[in-house]
Amino acid sequence: MKKTLIALAALAASGAVFAQSSVTLFGVLDASYERVKSNAGTISGIGNSANSSSRLGFRGVEDLGGGMSASFWLEAQTIIQNGTSNASSANNQVGTTNAGGLVFARRSTVSLSGGFGEIRVGRDYTPTFWNYTIYDPFGTNSVGATMGGYTGAGFANTFVRASNSVGYFLPGNMGGFFGQAMYAFGNRASTETATGYAVVRSTQDNGRYVGFRVGYGQGPINTAVSYGRTTYASGTNTAALLGLAAIPIGNFTDFSWGGSYTFGSIKAMAQIFRQKADDAVALGNTVKSTGWGLGGDWGVGAGDVLFSYSRAKLSGIPTAPDARTTKWALGYVHNLSKRTAVYGYFSHVGNSGGAAQTAVSFSSGAIGAVAGAVNANGGSTGIDIGIRHSF
């Protein structure tokens, strides 16, 4: 149960007192047995966040009168099997991560809302990410996540969230139309440059993200398009794309369309994506990931049957010029109450053209997979069996 605390926040350093209309403590704890098998071997153990991302958060709102309000949101990842948190990208650039105890890396924002919509500042989800997670029956979590999330997460630090951002959201009274735009700073000096190119180039925009999402959702229909661009001076992605070796990346662009239609107890979903990373080191080489996914959520009694099928093609890798991956996933979630559920998921991944993707979960705290060149063109299976509790 979410506990609303009517409280006074006392600042010990200054002695000042501020009134909050409300402050809410909330969270999710999700643990599972996870097993991933590939040609290179099998790994199994306790994983995290397969059904819903484990988290601990605080949010509050103050009524300013005249239809305006101020609010804050602090949300940290909790990795239940060992009690740690996750790292955060400090300035959206490759290799700039901060870690520590409780890191509010999932979301850390302050907002001002009114009839004009909402202006939000801090670390937040990018507009482009929503099209992947909303139209994926598995919510880009677990071994069942569709291929769009796999490839995008390997390209850019800003695929899910961006730090140093300013976001704008349209008001919610527009007859079903909605929209979000974001600009995120890389926080670099104007004099910063990088060598190793044909000419010395300015990198003051390194880590900058610009993106938007617009759509329509009313009745049984929900659909949206999104576009985002992250500027990188250079760097090497540490998450292997489609299971291939890490490659240097430059500017990253991400375009997607997603939609869902609900009829009766079934929600059908679809998504199309195109992601591109310019290789800033090689000055011109471009890596592209294109693909699509279909899926659904079928409400049956006290549970939901989840199913999906997705495909991705990666081009621009000299060692695997025609890398392709397909994936299908099936799952069931049984609600024991409004706050507690048990679930089971199974997925299978197939590779060709040199691709070596496994059925690994990209949820924070997932156990990963056994990597190796032997996985190229091979198959992989993944299983998640777990329990989720929210409060």
Secondary structure, DSSP 8 states (H G I E B T S, - for coil): --EEE--EEE-TTT--EEE-SEEEEEEEEEEEEEEEEETTEEEEEEEE-SSS--EEEEEEEEEEETTEEEEEEEEEE-BTTTTB---EESSSSTT-EE--SS---SEEEEEEEETTEEEEEEEEE-HHHHHHHHTSTTTT-STT--HHHHHHHHH-TTTTEEEEEEEEE--S-STTEEEEEEEE-----TT-EE-SSSS-EE-TTTT-EEEEEEEEEETTEEEEEEEEEE--S--B-SS-GGG----B---EEEEEEEEEEEETTEEEEEEEEEEEEE-TTTTS-EEEEEEEEEEEEEEETTEEEEEEEEEEEEE--TT-TTEEEEEEEEEEEEESSSSEEEEEEEEEEEEETT--------STT-------GGGTT-EEEEEEEEEEEE-
